[in-house]
Amino acid sequence: MLGFREGISNLLANLLGFSRPATRNAAPRGYNSTVPSKLRENRRSELRNPASKNLDRLSALQMVRLMNREDHKVAGAVGRALPAIARSVETIVNALRGGGRLIYVGAGSSGRIAVLDAAECPPTFGTSSRLVHPLIAGGRRAVTGAVEGAEDSPANAERDLRALKLTHKDVVAGICASGTTPYVLGALRCAVKKGATTIAITVNRKTPVTRMANIVIATDVGPEVLTGSTRLKSGTSQKMVLNMLTTATMARLGHVYENLMIDVKASNRKVSQRMVRILSDASGKKPSACEHALRQSRRSLRVALVMLKLGSSATEAAKKLRDAKGNLRAALGE
């Protein structure tokens, strides 16, 4: 009976990304010995950081200096994942061109970062809110507060994806620092069944989430300053990765001219002023001419730019863009 129980315990440990001590009588060492389940923690994001062991005794300046030193490791970790990030961009571009969507799935801090990135796409790139869609465990309430137990249900993730009418054309990106979040695992499992492409964005390699994805983006940022608080370095790395995914994807899809937001939407006075600057930078024309072109083009930066660069009317510029199937470079003869 004892052997059976140990076998079940080992199986559960493997599924959750833990490993058991080699012997039952091994001497306990450090943080791992305090884990209530008596399982040794292998996820680096959950380990104690030796550099911050006396965090509560540091001065404010010492604390922020320590955090800053640790944050310097994030860019390097993301840099080592660039090949996988680039593959993900090309995969997402092909999916969106084929009528698919990018669907982010996350819980807690990871889910909130996904919601933020998706929310910024329509105003920045002029895209539909359906093109990049975030799912967070617990729904909208979880964006601003904790929803008890929301991330523990893989069935809820499958339900949420069914509500979105997931298809094989879509890309599902599961975002979880731990690599073991049930909600994210449930989403990836559902995506695999539907034939959708899957991406795992995590900081822990060799965890369940990485075994379920077509592409793995693993940014090993190491243990957090505050043990297990993955809103810190882990969250920062996830934000950097999502910045790259959507910005590079939208640039590849033509929503960027040079390094300018050519499809930005005028949602307030600040953005309206930015649109004039964008048009002036892109065309080399004076702000007054750019304002006039914007009025004539009904606030379309694309149409206004063609007008200014080719000396055409708004009607002629719009036709050139239609003939070029929306390709701004082609419409400009560039």
Secondary structure, DSSP 4 states (H G I P E B T S, - for coil): -HHHHHHHHHHHHHHTTEE--SSTTPPP-TGGGG-TT-PEE--GGGS--GGGTTGGGS-HHHHHHHHHHHHHHHHHHHHHTHHHHHHHHHHHHHHHHTT--EEEEE-HHHHHHHHHHHHHHHHHH---TTTEEEEETTTTHHHHS--TTGGG-HHHHHHHHHHTT--TT-EEEEE-SSS--HHHHHHHHHHHHHT-EEEEEES-SSSHHHHT-SEEEE----S-SSTT-TTTHHHHHHHHHHHHHHHHHHHHTT--BTTB-TT----SHHHHHHHHHHHHHHH---HHHHHHHHHHTTS-HHHHHHHHHHT--HHHHHHHHHHTTT-HHHHTT-
